[in-house]
Amino acid sequence: MKIDVIVIGSGQAGVPLAARLAKAGRRVVIAERKKLGGTCVNYGCTPTKTMVASARAAHVARTAARFGVKAGPVRIDMAAVVARKDRIVRQWRDGVRKRLERAGPRLTLVRGHARFIGPRRVEIAGDRYEADLVVINVGARPAVPPIPGLDEVPWLDNSRIMQLRRVPDHLIVLGGGYIGCEFAQMFRRLGAKVTLADRDERLLSTEEPEASAALEEVFRAEGIRLVPKATARSASGGARAVTIRFEDGKKVTGSHLLVAVGRRPNTDDLGAEAGGIRLDAKGYIEVDERYRTNADGVYAVGDCTPGPQFTHAAWDDHRILFDLLQGRGTRTRRDRVVPITAFTDPQVARIGLTERDARARGHALETATMEFGKIARAVETDQTDGTMKILLDPKTEKVLGVSIVGAEAGELIHIFAPFMVAGVSARALVDAEYVHPTFAEGVQSLVMALDRYAIR
């Protein structure tokens, strides 16, 4: 069948792109072999943050005495936590379905595995389609490390662990990135004993050292055992206990094992070779700044491409690519500043460069740091954990990077986004008036901690 556009995958870039192209008059087929919505809706953002909210509710109730509130013993109904999560996931997944239906008759959803059988020719569930334009949005999945014995133990990934109906007695987490940290704290607050092991010297190793230190302090205070510089040598055990042995000879035994050591793209069974599509050494689809692969008429977006693997980045991919395909685009995938947030408590957020990366690129820097506990709102709400850091170009006064660890850091980081996108001076952040008492006024205080803006 000859059509105008084939979109492979219903993730956060594929769905809005397919819908908008159909409304713009193109005949579009979108293929999905599993659940509508991709990773974010089904296994990522939506379910994890829903369960993080349940864990935080338990933590606040358990520590309510610090506010002068006396509460009874906290009991976790894990089945109810999971049921709430599943209900919200279904709600969002149904929203994806309705979005596709609203796109009109030019958009057809085809259920089944899509695989290239030639240049811009795709087979889906036994039927063959050909189009002038193909967009790949196949996402990524948890990476499986080559640990001897791992395939013989009942290890969990980020999807399977959210199906547990009982809180683990002792959860071992391998991986100190965003996923590992969020789940470690979540299950500790739900009542599990937690050991978090990572190959690097510190948690969230791509972030500022001050950010890592602040989060580690909180984790230790909450009773999470941290094992840094730990490379797993082997895994053993069974349904009741799993043991991980490390290269240094140490070992840890727990009731459950979560493996969260990274992601890999879903390109193994895409038929990339038949489609003439080049992959890099890790299996990611190579694209240029306009999302073009090396194959004529074939584009790729989202987590299957090299770059930041975040829902908001994938959604932005669709905006940029849609404009480019409509012939009116000026932005490219390189013309953007991507904010990030780990939804731990406190949250860890950053936009722009870290100090290490900025200096490696030869930037002259003016820096300032401030403890989150100096914000009045943080003191009043007893959320003083965290720290903030800003990097400024001393000549242009442009913001090069900001790191925030603290309450609602994921919200606060957006204050800087328009300034960095527009490339304007940070002076406006100083001259603006902020409501007191808010967390946001702490951002102004951070900027004013720079020598040039300080009030003596």
URHU-V262359 format. One record per helix or strand of 2 or more residues. SS is the DSSP state (2 for helix, 1 for strand). FROM is the first residue (numbers start at 0). TO is the last residue. Records with the same first field share a line. If there is no record, write none. Layout:
SS->FROM-TO, FROM-TO
This chain:
1->1-7, 27-31, 106-110, 113-117, 120-123, 126-135, 139-141, 169-173, 192-196, 224-226, 231-236, 241-245, 250-253, 255-258, 262-264, 297-299, 339-341, 346-351, 365-370, 386-391, 397-405
2->13-22, 37-41, 44-61, 63-66, 77-101, 149-151, 159-162, 177-188, 208-220, 271-274, 301-303, 310-324, 354-359, 371-373, 375-379, 408-411, 413-421, 426-430, 439-446, 450-452
